[in-house]
Amino acid sequence: MTTVHVAASESGAQFLAPNQIVPLLIGATVDEVERELVLQTLARCDGNRTRASRVLGLSVRTLRNKIRIYAASGIDVPAYQD
């Protein structure tokens, strides 16, 4: 499965309507979609796990466990930035 990233414009984030997003998700597994959502949320939260967990509706512990799995698989996880 090829990961599709939506580039943000210079002026800010690009938002897509649900009917534009669904075609990008077809053919992806739920795990792949979840991983992409977690990683992009972390990136938008500048790696702040507490803030990302609130946005995602997950506990910090659950998010940390997911990050640990991704990192063990060799996936780059956005680090916290001041």
PyMOL Python script that loads the backbone (N, CA, C, O; Angstrom):
from pymol import cmd

cmd.read_pdbstr("""\
ATOM      1  N   MET A   1       0.847  -1.190   0.000  1.00  0.00           N
ATOM      2  CA  MET A   1       0.000   0.000   0.000  1.00  0.00           C
ATOM      3  C   MET A   1       0.880   1.236   0.000  1.00  0.00           C
ATOM      4  O   MET A   1       1.799   1.347   0.811  1.00  0.00           O
ATOM      5  N   THR A   2       0.613   2.143  -0.882  1.00  0.00           N
ATOM      6  CA  THR A   2       1.336   3.400  -0.975  1.00  0.00           C
ATOM      7  C   THR A   2       0.648   4.442  -0.111  1.00  0.00           C
ATOM      8  O   THR A   2      -0.566   4.627  -0.192  1.00  0.00           O
ATOM      9  N   THR A   3       1.428   5.119   0.713  1.00  0.00           N
ATOM     10  CA  THR A   3       0.880   6.154   1.565  1.00  0.00           C
ATOM     11  C   THR A   3       0.707   7.428   0.762  1.00  0.00           C
ATOM     12  O   THR A   3       1.612   7.847   0.041  1.00  0.00           O
ATOM     13  N   VAL A   4      -0.456   8.042   0.889  1.00  0.00           N
ATOM     14  CA  VAL A   4      -0.745   9.293   0.191  1.00  0.00           C
ATOM     15  C   VAL A   4      -0.765  10.415   1.214  1.00  0.00           C
ATOM     16  O   VAL A   4      -1.554  10.395   2.159  1.00  0.00           O
ATOM     17  N   HIS A   5       0.105  11.386   1.018  1.00  0.00           N
ATOM     18  CA  HIS A   5       0.151  12.546   1.901  1.00  0.00           C
ATOM     19  C   HIS A   5      -0.467  13.727   1.181  1.00  0.00           C
ATOM     20  O   HIS A   5      -0.218  13.943  -0.005  1.00  0.00           O
ATOM     21  N   VAL A   6      -1.265  14.483   1.896  1.00  0.00           N
ATOM     22  CA  VAL A   6      -1.846  15.704   1.340  1.00  0.00           C
ATOM     23  C   VAL A   6      -0.968  16.854   1.791  1.00  0.00           C
ATOM     24  O   VAL A   6      -0.848  17.125   2.985  1.00  0.00           O
ATOM     25  N   ALA A   7      -0.363  17.521   0.841  1.00  0.00           N
ATOM     26  CA  ALA A   7       0.552  18.614   1.170  1.00  0.00           C
ATOM     27  C   ALA A   7      -0.220  19.827   1.658  1.00  0.00           C
ATOM     28  O   ALA A   7      -1.288  20.155   1.141  1.00  0.00           O
ATOM     29  N   ALA A   8       0.329  20.473   2.645  1.00  0.00           N
ATOM     30  CA  ALA A   8      -0.271  21.707   3.154  1.00  0.00           C
ATOM     31  C   ALA A   8       0.271  22.876   2.350  1.00  0.00           C
ATOM     32  O   ALA A   8       1.438  22.887   1.957  1.00  0.00           O
ATOM     33  N   SER A   9      -0.569  23.839   2.115  1.00  0.00           N
ATOM     34  CA  SER A   9      -0.132  25.032   1.403  1.00  0.00           C
ATOM     35  C   SER A   9       0.716  25.885   2.337  1.00  0.00           C
ATOM     36  O   SER A   9       0.749  25.655   3.546  1.00  0.00           O
ATOM     37  N   GLU A  10       1.393  26.863   1.772  1.00  0.00           N
ATOM     38  CA  GLU A  10       2.232  27.728   2.592  1.00  0.00           C
ATOM     39  C   GLU A  10       1.423  28.524   3.603  1.00  0.00           C
ATOM     40  O   GLU A  10       1.926  28.849   4.679  1.00  0.00           O
ATOM     41  N   SER A  11       0.191  28.839   3.278  1.00  0.00           N
ATOM     42  CA  SER A  11      -0.621  29.666   4.164  1.00  0.00           C
ATOM     43  C   SER A  11      -1.287  28.866   5.269  1.00  0.00           C
ATOM     44  O   SER A  11      -1.868  29.452   6.182  1.00  0.00           O
ATOM     45  N   GLY A  12      -1.219  27.535   5.210  1.00  0.00           N
ATOM     46  CA  GLY A  12      -1.833  26.735   6.260  1.00  0.00           C
ATOM     47  C   GLY A  12      -2.222  25.367   5.757  1.00  0.00           C
ATOM     48  O   GLY A  12      -1.877  24.975   4.642  1.00  0.00           O
ATOM     49  N   ALA A  13      -2.945  24.645   6.590  1.00  0.00           N
ATOM     50  CA  ALA A  13      -3.328  23.277   6.281  1.00  0.00           C
ATOM     51  C   ALA A  13      -4.385  23.246   5.183  1.00  0.00           C
ATOM     52  O   ALA A  13      -5.220  24.144   5.073  1.00  0.00           O
ATOM     53  N   GLN A  14      -4.327  22.201   4.385  1.00  0.00           N
ATOM     54  CA  GLN A  14      -5.327  22.000   3.344  1.00  0.00           C
ATOM     55  C   GLN A  14      -6.362  21.019   3.879  1.00  0.00           C
ATOM     56  O   GLN A  14      -6.004  19.926   4.317  1.00  0.00           O
ATOM     57  N   PHE A  15      -7.621  21.385   3.851  1.00  0.00           N
ATOM     58  CA  PHE A  15      -8.684  20.540   4.363  1.00  0.00           C
ATOM     59  C   PHE A  15      -9.470  19.966   3.203  1.00  0.00           C
ATOM     60  O   PHE A  15      -9.807  20.676   2.256  1.00  0.00           O
ATOM     61  N   LEU A  16      -9.762  18.677   3.283  1.00  0.00           N
ATOM     62  CA  LEU A  16     -10.518  18.000   2.242  1.00  0.00           C
ATOM     63  C   LEU A  16     -11.868  17.583   2.793  1.00  0.00           C
ATOM     64  O   LEU A  16     -11.989  17.246   3.971  1.00  0.00           O
ATOM     65  N   ALA A  17     -12.876  17.606   1.944  1.00  0.00           N
ATOM     66  CA  ALA A  17     -14.207  17.136   2.319  1.00  0.00           C
ATOM     67  C   ALA A  17     -14.178  15.605   2.378  1.00  0.00           C
ATOM     68  O   ALA A  17     -13.352  14.976   1.717  1.00  0.00           O
ATOM     69  N   PRO A  18     -15.075  15.004   3.167  1.00  0.00           N
ATOM     70  CA  PRO A  18     -15.099  13.536   3.275  1.00  0.00           C
ATOM     71  C   PRO A  18     -15.166  12.825   1.928  1.00  0.00           C
ATOM     72  O   PRO A  18     -14.542  11.779   1.753  1.00  0.00           O
ATOM     73  N   ASN A  19     -15.922  13.386   0.962  1.00  0.00           N
ATOM     74  CA  ASN A  19     -16.015  12.721  -0.340  1.00  0.00           C
ATOM     75  C   ASN A  19     -14.702  12.800  -1.124  1.00  0.00           C
ATOM     76  O   ASN A  19     -14.533  12.084  -2.112  1.00  0.00           O
ATOM     77  N   GLN A  20     -13.782  13.650  -0.702  1.00  0.00           N
ATOM     78  CA  GLN A  20     -12.460  13.720  -1.316  1.00  0.00           C
ATOM     79  C   GLN A  20     -11.476  12.792  -0.608  1.00  0.00           C
ATOM     80  O   GLN A  20     -10.511  12.329  -1.217  1.00  0.00           O
ATOM     81  N   ILE A  21     -11.714  12.520   0.672  1.00  0.00           N
ATOM     82  CA  ILE A  21     -10.810  11.696   1.466  1.00  0.00           C
ATOM     83  C   ILE A  21     -11.056  10.213   1.234  1.00  0.00           C
ATOM     84  O   ILE A  21     -10.104   9.443   1.105  1.00  0.00           O
ATOM     85  N   VAL A  22     -12.311   9.802   1.179  1.00  0.00           N
ATOM     86  CA  VAL A  22     -12.642   8.382   1.079  1.00  0.00           C
ATOM     87  C   VAL A  22     -11.947   7.702  -0.101  1.00  0.00           C
ATOM     88  O   VAL A  22     -11.417   6.606   0.084  1.00  0.00           O
ATOM     89  N   PRO A  23     -11.916   8.285  -1.304  1.00  0.00           N
ATOM     90  CA  PRO A  23     -11.210   7.603  -2.398  1.00  0.00           C
ATOM     91  C   PRO A  23      -9.729   7.362  -2.108  1.00  0.00           C
ATOM     92  O   PRO A  23      -9.151   6.397  -2.608  1.00  0.00           O
ATOM     93  N   LEU A  24      -9.115   8.227  -1.306  1.00  0.00           N
ATOM     94  CA  LEU A  24      -7.714   8.040  -0.945  1.00  0.00           C
ATOM     95  C   LEU A  24      -7.530   6.866   0.012  1.00  0.00           C
ATOM     96  O   LEU A  24      -6.450   6.279   0.077  1.00  0.00           O
ATOM     97  N   LEU A  25      -8.581   6.526   0.752  1.00  0.00           N
ATOM     98  CA  LEU A  25      -8.502   5.471   1.763  1.00  0.00           C
ATOM     99  C   LEU A  25      -8.847   4.093   1.218  1.00  0.00           C
ATOM    100  O   LEU A  25      -8.473   3.081   1.812  1.00  0.00           O
ATOM    101  N   ILE A  26      -9.545   4.043   0.111  1.00  0.00           N
ATOM    102  CA  ILE A  26      -9.965   2.755  -0.438  1.00  0.00           C
ATOM    103  C   ILE A  26      -8.734   1.938  -0.790  1.00  0.00           C
ATOM    104  O   ILE A  26      -7.829   2.413  -1.476  1.00  0.00           O
ATOM    105  N   GLY A  27      -8.715   0.709  -0.312  1.00  0.00           N
ATOM    106  CA  GLY A  27      -7.584  -0.179  -0.542  1.00  0.00           C
ATOM    107  C   GLY A  27      -6.601  -0.204   0.606  1.00  0.00           C
ATOM    108  O   GLY A  27      -5.723  -1.066   0.649  1.00  0.00           O
ATOM    109  N   ALA A  28      -6.730   0.725   1.535  1.00  0.00           N
ATOM    110  CA  ALA A  28      -5.865   0.758   2.715  1.00  0.00           C
ATOM    111  C   ALA A  28      -6.516  -0.039   3.833  1.00  0.00           C
ATOM    112  O   ALA A  28      -7.741  -0.078   3.951  1.00  0.00           O
ATOM    113  N   THR A  29      -5.687  -0.676   4.652  1.00  0.00           N
ATOM    114  CA  THR A  29      -6.229  -1.380   5.814  1.00  0.00           C
ATOM    115  C   THR A  29      -6.534  -0.372   6.913  1.00  0.00           C
ATOM    116  O   THR A  29      -6.052   0.761   6.885  1.00  0.00           O
ATOM    117  N   VAL A  30      -7.328  -0.791   7.866  1.00  0.00           N
ATOM    118  CA  VAL A  30      -7.654   0.077   9.001  1.00  0.00           C
ATOM    119  C   VAL A  30      -6.376   0.431   9.763  1.00  0.00           C
ATOM    120  O   VAL A  30      -6.217   1.565  10.214  1.00  0.00           O
ATOM    121  N   ASP A  31      -5.470  -0.530   9.906  1.00  0.00           N
ATOM    122  CA  ASP A  31      -4.200  -0.251  10.590  1.00  0.00           C
ATOM    123  C   ASP A  31      -3.394   0.813   9.867  1.00  0.00           C
ATOM    124  O   ASP A  31      -2.798   1.679  10.508  1.00  0.00           O
ATOM    125  N   GLU A  32      -3.365   0.763   8.533  1.00  0.00           N
ATOM    126  CA  GLU A  32      -2.629   1.762   7.760  1.00  0.00           C
ATOM    127  C   GLU A  32      -3.251   3.143   7.901  1.00  0.00           C
ATOM    128  O   GLU A  32      -2.542   4.139   8.045  1.00  0.00           O
ATOM    129  N   VAL A  33      -4.573   3.199   7.861  1.00  0.00           N
ATOM    130  CA  VAL A  33      -5.271   4.480   8.008  1.00  0.00           C
ATOM    131  C   VAL A  33      -5.036   5.036   9.405  1.00  0.00           C
ATOM    132  O   VAL A  33      -4.760   6.225   9.563  1.00  0.00           O
ATOM    133  N   GLU A  34      -5.144   4.176  10.425  1.00  0.00           N
ATOM    134  CA  GLU A  34      -4.919   4.618  11.804  1.00  0.00           C
ATOM    135  C   GLU A  34      -3.500   5.129  11.983  1.00  0.00           C
ATOM    136  O   GLU A  34      -3.291   6.182  12.587  1.00  0.00           O
ATOM    137  N   ARG A  35      -2.524   4.396  11.466  1.00  0.00           N
ATOM    138  CA  ARG A  35      -1.123   4.798  11.597  1.00  0.00           C
ATOM    139  C   ARG A  35      -0.898   6.161  10.956  1.00  0.00           C
ATOM    140  O   ARG A  35      -0.241   7.021  11.543  1.00  0.00           O
ATOM    141  N   GLU A  36      -1.431   6.363   9.770  1.00  0.00           N
ATOM    142  CA  GLU A  36      -1.261   7.645   9.078  1.00  0.00           C
ATOM    143  C   GLU A  36      -1.922   8.781   9.860  1.00  0.00           C
ATOM    144  O   GLU A  36      -1.365   9.874   9.961  1.00  0.00           O
ATOM    145  N   LEU A  37      -3.104   8.522  10.410  1.00  0.00           N
ATOM    146  CA  LEU A  37      -3.809   9.529  11.210  1.00  0.00           C
ATOM    147  C   LEU A  37      -3.000   9.886  12.453  1.00  0.00           C
ATOM    148  O   LEU A  37      -2.860  11.062  12.787  1.00  0.00           O
ATOM    149  N   VAL A  38      -2.472   8.884  13.133  1.00  0.00           N
ATOM    150  CA  VAL A  38      -1.672   9.131  14.340  1.00  0.00           C
ATOM    151  C   VAL A  38      -0.422   9.928  13.989  1.00  0.00           C
ATOM    152  O   VAL A  38      -0.110  10.916  14.654  1.00  0.00           O
ATOM    153  N   LEU A  39       0.294   9.510  12.953  1.00  0.00           N
ATOM    154  CA  LEU A  39       1.546  10.186  12.596  1.00  0.00           C
ATOM    155  C   LEU A  39       1.318  11.619  12.125  1.00  0.00           C
ATOM    156  O   LEU A  39       2.087  12.515  12.473  1.00  0.00           O
ATOM    157  N   GLN A  40       0.267  11.841  11.335  1.00  0.00           N
ATOM    158  CA  GLN A  40      -0.008  13.207  10.871  1.00  0.00           C
ATOM    159  C   GLN A  40      -0.495  14.095  12.017  1.00  0.00           C
ATOM    160  O   GLN A  40      -0.179  15.284  12.059  1.00  0.00           O
ATOM    161  N   THR A  41      -1.259  13.521  12.941  1.00  0.00           N
ATOM    162  CA  THR A  41      -1.700  14.301  14.103  1.00  0.00           C
ATOM    163  C   THR A  41      -0.506  14.673  14.965  1.00  0.00           C
ATOM    164  O   THR A  41      -0.407  15.809  15.428  1.00  0.00           O
ATOM    165  N   LEU A  42       0.401  13.730  15.187  1.00  0.00           N
ATOM    166  CA  LEU A  42       1.623  14.036  15.939  1.00  0.00           C
ATOM    167  C   LEU A  42       2.422  15.145  15.260  1.00  0.00           C
ATOM    168  O   LEU A  42       2.933  16.045  15.926  1.00  0.00           O
ATOM    169  N   ALA A  43       2.527  15.079  13.948  1.00  0.00           N
ATOM    170  CA  ALA A  43       3.275  16.110  13.218  1.00  0.00           C
ATOM    171  C   ALA A  43       2.620  17.477  13.382  1.00  0.00           C
ATOM    172  O   ALA A  43       3.310  18.473  13.600  1.00  0.00           O
ATOM    173  N   ARG A  44       1.297  17.531  13.280  1.00  0.00           N
ATOM    174  CA  ARG A  44       0.585  18.812  13.432  1.00  0.00           C
ATOM    175  C   ARG A  44       0.644  19.342  14.858  1.00  0.00           C
ATOM    176  O   ARG A  44       0.514  20.544  15.089  1.00  0.00           O
ATOM    177  N   CYS A  45       0.842  18.431  15.817  1.00  0.00           N
ATOM    178  CA  CYS A  45       0.960  18.829  17.226  1.00  0.00           C
ATOM    179  C   CYS A  45       2.429  18.989  17.619  1.00  0.00           C
ATOM    180  O   CYS A  45       2.756  19.018  18.806  1.00  0.00           O
ATOM    181  N   ASP A  46       3.310  19.093  16.628  1.00  0.00           N
ATOM    182  CA  ASP A  46       4.743  19.267  16.848  1.00  0.00           C
ATOM    183  C   ASP A  46       5.322  18.197  17.758  1.00  0.00           C
ATOM    184  O   ASP A  46       6.217  18.472  18.558  1.00  0.00           O
ATOM    185  N   GLY A  47       4.813  16.973  17.638  1.00  0.00           N
ATOM    186  CA  GLY A  47       5.326  15.860  18.425  1.00  0.00           C
ATOM    187  C   GLY A  47       4.835  15.822  19.857  1.00  0.00           C
ATOM    188  O   GLY A  47       5.247  14.956  20.629  1.00  0.00           O
ATOM    189  N   ASN A  48       3.959  16.749  20.224  1.00  0.00           N
ATOM    190  CA  ASN A  48       3.434  16.807  21.594  1.00  0.00           C
ATOM    191  C   ASN A  48       2.416  15.671  21.779  1.00  0.00           C
ATOM    192  O   ASN A  48       1.299  15.742  21.266  1.00  0.00           O
ATOM    193  N   ARG A  49       2.810  14.639  22.505  1.00  0.00           N
ATOM    194  CA  ARG A  49       1.978  13.445  22.651  1.00  0.00           C
ATOM    195  C   ARG A  49       0.709  13.704  23.446  1.00  0.00           C
ATOM    196  O   ARG A  49      -0.334  13.120  23.154  1.00  0.00           O
ATOM    197  N   THR A  50       0.786  14.566  24.438  1.00  0.00           N
ATOM    198  CA  THR A  50      -0.400  14.868  25.241  1.00  0.00           C
ATOM    199  C   THR A  50      -1.451  15.553  24.377  1.00  0.00           C
ATOM    200  O   THR A  50      -2.624  15.180  24.395  1.00  0.00           O
ATOM    201  N   ARG A  51      -1.025  16.547  23.631  1.00  0.00           N
ATOM    202  CA  ARG A  51      -1.964  17.270  22.758  1.00  0.00           C
ATOM    203  C   ARG A  51      -2.509  16.352  21.656  1.00  0.00           C
ATOM    204  O   ARG A  51      -3.703  16.382  21.358  1.00  0.00           O
ATOM    205  N   ALA A  52      -1.637  15.540  21.053  1.00  0.00           N
ATOM    206  CA  ALA A  52      -2.065  14.624  20.002  1.00  0.00           C
ATOM    207  C   ALA A  52      -3.056  13.593  20.540  1.00  0.00           C
ATOM    208  O   ALA A  52      -4.018  13.243  19.856  1.00  0.00           O
ATOM    209  N   SER A  53      -2.827  13.108  21.757  1.00  0.00           N
ATOM    210  CA  SER A  53      -3.748  12.117  22.323  1.00  0.00           C
ATOM    211  C   SER A  53      -5.124  12.726  22.560  1.00  0.00           C
ATOM    212  O   SER A  53      -6.138  12.052  22.379  1.00  0.00           O
ATOM    213  N   ARG A  54      -5.167  13.986  22.961  1.00  0.00           N
ATOM    214  CA  ARG A  54      -6.462  14.662  23.141  1.00  0.00           C
ATOM    215  C   ARG A  54      -7.189  14.824  21.807  1.00  0.00           C
ATOM    216  O   ARG A  54      -8.393  14.582  21.715  1.00  0.00           O
ATOM    217  N   VAL A  55      -6.452  15.233  20.776  1.00  0.00           N
ATOM    218  CA  VAL A  55      -7.051  15.408  19.453  1.00  0.00           C
ATOM    219  C   VAL A  55      -7.600  14.085  18.936  1.00  0.00           C
ATOM    220  O   VAL A  55      -8.681  14.043  18.349  1.00  0.00           O
ATOM    221  N   LEU A  56      -6.856  13.006  19.155  1.00  0.00           N
ATOM    222  CA  LEU A  56      -7.250  11.688  18.662  1.00  0.00           C
ATOM    223  C   LEU A  56      -8.282  10.987  19.545  1.00  0.00           C
ATOM    224  O   LEU A  56      -8.903  10.012  19.122  1.00  0.00           O
ATOM    225  N   GLY A  57      -8.465  11.480  20.765  1.00  0.00           N
ATOM    226  CA  GLY A  57      -9.393  10.829  21.686  1.00  0.00           C
ATOM    227  C   GLY A  57      -8.827   9.552  22.270  1.00  0.00           C
ATOM    228  O   GLY A  57      -9.569   8.617  22.573  1.00  0.00           O
ATOM    229  N   LEU A  58      -7.510   9.510  22.428  1.00  0.00           N
ATOM    230  CA  LEU A  58      -6.823   8.356  22.999  1.00  0.00           C
ATOM    231  C   LEU A  58      -6.172   8.751  24.313  1.00  0.00           C
ATOM    232  O   LEU A  58      -5.911   9.928  24.561  1.00  0.00           O
ATOM    233  N   SER A  59      -5.915   7.763  25.146  1.00  0.00           N
ATOM    234  CA  SER A  59      -5.118   8.043  26.339  1.00  0.00           C
ATOM    235  C   SER A  59      -3.663   8.216  25.903  1.00  0.00           C
ATOM    236  O   SER A  59      -3.258   7.706  24.858  1.00  0.00           O
ATOM    237  N   VAL A  60      -2.892   8.927  26.697  1.00  0.00           N
ATOM    238  CA  VAL A  60      -1.477   9.113  26.387  1.00  0.00           C
ATOM    239  C   VAL A  60      -0.784   7.752  26.357  1.00  0.00           C
ATOM    240  O   VAL A  60       0.093   7.528  25.524  1.00  0.00           O
ATOM    241  N   ARG A  61      -1.159   6.858  27.236  1.00  0.00           N
ATOM    242  CA  ARG A  61      -0.564   5.522  27.286  1.00  0.00           C
ATOM    243  C   ARG A  61      -0.830   4.755  25.987  1.00  0.00           C
ATOM    244  O   ARG A  61       0.078   4.122  25.448  1.00  0.00           O
ATOM    245  N   THR A  62      -2.064   4.808  25.482  1.00  0.00           N
ATOM    246  CA  THR A  62      -2.394   4.119  24.227  1.00  0.00           C
ATOM    247  C   THR A  62      -1.596   4.707  23.078  1.00  0.00           C
ATOM    248  O   THR A  62      -1.067   3.968  22.248  1.00  0.00           O
ATOM    249  N   LEU A  63      -1.503   6.031  23.021  1.00  0.00           N
ATOM    250  CA  LEU A  63      -0.722   6.677  21.971  1.00  0.00           C
ATOM    251  C   LEU A  63       0.745   6.277  22.077  1.00  0.00           C
ATOM    252  O   LEU A  63       1.383   5.974  21.069  1.00  0.00           O
ATOM    253  N   ARG A  64       1.272   6.275  23.279  1.00  0.00           N
ATOM    254  CA  ARG A  64       2.670   5.884  23.488  1.00  0.00           C
ATOM    255  C   ARG A  64       2.907   4.451  23.009  1.00  0.00           C
ATOM    256  O   ARG A  64       3.929   4.166  22.384  1.00  0.00           O
ATOM    257  N   ASN A  65       1.969   3.554  23.300  1.00  0.00           N
ATOM    258  CA  ASN A  65       2.105   2.163  22.859  1.00  0.00           C
ATOM    259  C   ASN A  65       2.088   2.057  21.338  1.00  0.00           C
ATOM    260  O   ASN A  65       2.853   1.285  20.760  1.00  0.00           O
ATOM    261  N   LYS A  66       1.228   2.820  20.695  1.00  0.00           N
ATOM    262  CA  LYS A  66       1.178   2.816  19.232  1.00  0.00           C
ATOM    263  C   LYS A  66       2.492   3.352  18.660  1.00  0.00           C
ATOM    264  O   LYS A  66       3.019   2.797  17.696  1.00  0.00           O
ATOM    265  N   ILE A  67       3.017   4.420  19.243  1.00  0.00           N
ATOM    266  CA  ILE A  67       4.282   4.997  18.796  1.00  0.00           C
ATOM    267  C   ILE A  67       5.409   3.985  18.948  1.00  0.00           C
ATOM    268  O   ILE A  67       6.265   3.876  18.070  1.00  0.00           O
ATOM    269  N   ARG A  68       5.418   3.254  20.036  1.00  0.00           N
ATOM    270  CA  ARG A  68       6.446   2.240  20.281  1.00  0.00           C
ATOM    271  C   ARG A  68       6.400   1.162  19.183  1.00  0.00           C
ATOM    272  O   ARG A  68       7.443   0.730  18.693  1.00  0.00           O
ATOM    273  N   ILE A  69       5.204   0.739  18.808  1.00  0.00           N
ATOM    274  CA  ILE A  69       5.047  -0.267  17.753  1.00  0.00           C
ATOM    275  C   ILE A  69       5.543   0.279  16.417  1.00  0.00           C
ATOM    276  O   ILE A  69       6.250  -0.408  15.680  1.00  0.00           O
ATOM    277  N   TYR A  70       5.164   1.524  16.111  1.00  0.00           N
ATOM    278  CA  TYR A  70       5.592   2.133  14.846  1.00  0.00           C
ATOM    279  C   TYR A  70       7.115   2.250  14.801  1.00  0.00           C
ATOM    280  O   TYR A  70       7.733   1.904  13.794  1.00  0.00           O
ATOM    281  N   ALA A  71       7.714   2.729  15.872  1.00  0.00           N
ATOM    282  CA  ALA A  71       9.167   2.903  15.918  1.00  0.00           C
ATOM    283  C   ALA A  71       9.885   1.560  15.785  1.00  0.00           C
ATOM    284  O   ALA A  71      10.916   1.478  15.116  1.00  0.00           O
ATOM    285  N   ALA A  72       9.356   0.513  16.409  1.00  0.00           N
ATOM    286  CA  ALA A  72       9.958  -0.810  16.312  1.00  0.00           C
ATOM    287  C   ALA A  72       9.886  -1.362  14.889  1.00  0.00           C
ATOM    288  O   ALA A  72      10.696  -2.200  14.494  1.00  0.00           O
ATOM    289  N   SER A  73       8.894  -0.875  14.119  1.00  0.00           N
ATOM    290  CA  SER A  73       8.739  -1.297  12.724  1.00  0.00           C
ATOM    291  C   SER A  73       9.598  -0.463  11.777  1.00  0.00           C
ATOM    292  O   SER A  73       9.578  -0.680  10.566  1.00  0.00           O
ATOM    293  N   GLY A  74      10.346   0.480  12.322  1.00  0.00           N
ATOM    294  CA  GLY A  74      11.216   1.317  11.501  1.00  0.00           C
ATOM    295  C   GLY A  74      10.547   2.546  10.924  1.00  0.00           C
ATOM    296  O   GLY A  74      11.087   3.175  10.013  1.00  0.00           O
ATOM    297  N   ILE A  75       9.383   2.898  11.436  1.00  0.00           N
ATOM    298  CA  ILE A  75       8.653   4.063  10.944  1.00  0.00           C
ATOM    299  C   ILE A  75       9.118   5.301  11.708  1.00  0.00           C
ATOM    300  O   ILE A  75       9.212   5.281  12.935  1.00  0.00           O
ATOM    301  N   ASP A  76       9.408   6.375  10.977  1.00  0.00           N
ATOM    302  CA  ASP A  76       9.812   7.632  11.617  1.00  0.00           C
ATOM    303  C   ASP A  76       8.621   8.255  12.313  1.00  0.00           C
ATOM    304  O   ASP A  76       7.575   8.470  11.700  1.00  0.00           O
ATOM    305  N   VAL A  77       8.781   8.546  13.595  1.00  0.00           N
ATOM    306  CA  VAL A  77       7.713   9.157  14.394  1.00  0.00           C
ATOM    307  C   VAL A  77       8.135  10.599  14.697  1.00  0.00           C
ATOM    308  O   VAL A  77       9.252  10.826  15.163  1.00  0.00           O
ATOM    309  N   PRO A  78       7.251  11.580  14.436  1.00  0.00           N
ATOM    310  CA  PRO A  78       7.605  12.975  14.720  1.00  0.00           C
ATOM    311  C   PRO A  78       7.996  13.174  16.186  1.00  0.00           C
ATOM    312  O   PRO A  78       7.278  12.758  17.095  1.00  0.00           O
ATOM    313  N   ALA A  79       9.135  13.808  16.395  1.00  0.00           N
ATOM    314  CA  ALA A  79       9.636  14.073  17.737  1.00  0.00           C
ATOM    315  C   ALA A  79       9.099  15.405  18.234  1.00  0.00           C
ATOM    316  O   ALA A  79       8.721  16.270  17.444  1.00  0.00           O
ATOM    317  N   TYR A  80       9.069  15.560  19.549  1.00  0.00           N
ATOM    318  CA  TYR A  80       8.605  16.801  20.152  1.00  0.00           C
ATOM    319  C   TYR A  80       9.531  17.939  19.772  1.00  0.00           C
ATOM    320  O   TYR A  80      10.753  17.799  19.820  1.00  0.00           O
ATOM    321  N   GLN A  81       8.944  19.072  19.392  1.00  0.00           N
ATOM    322  CA  GLN A  81       9.718  20.269  19.042  1.00  0.00           C
ATOM    323  C   GLN A  81       9.196  21.452  19.821  1.00  0.00           C
ATOM    324  O   GLN A  81       7.988  21.675  19.901  1.00  0.00           O
ATOM    325  N   ASP A  82      10.119  22.214  20.398  1.00  0.00           N
ATOM    326  CA  ASP A  82       9.720  23.402  21.165  1.00  0.00           C
ATOM    327  C   ASP A  82       9.248  24.502  20.281  1.00  0.00           C
ATOM    328  O   ASP A  82       8.876  25.570  20.768  1.00  0.00           O
TER     329      ASP A  82
END
""", "prot")
cmd.dss("prot")
cmd.show_as("cartoon", "prot")
cmd.util.cbc("prot")
cmd.orient("prot")
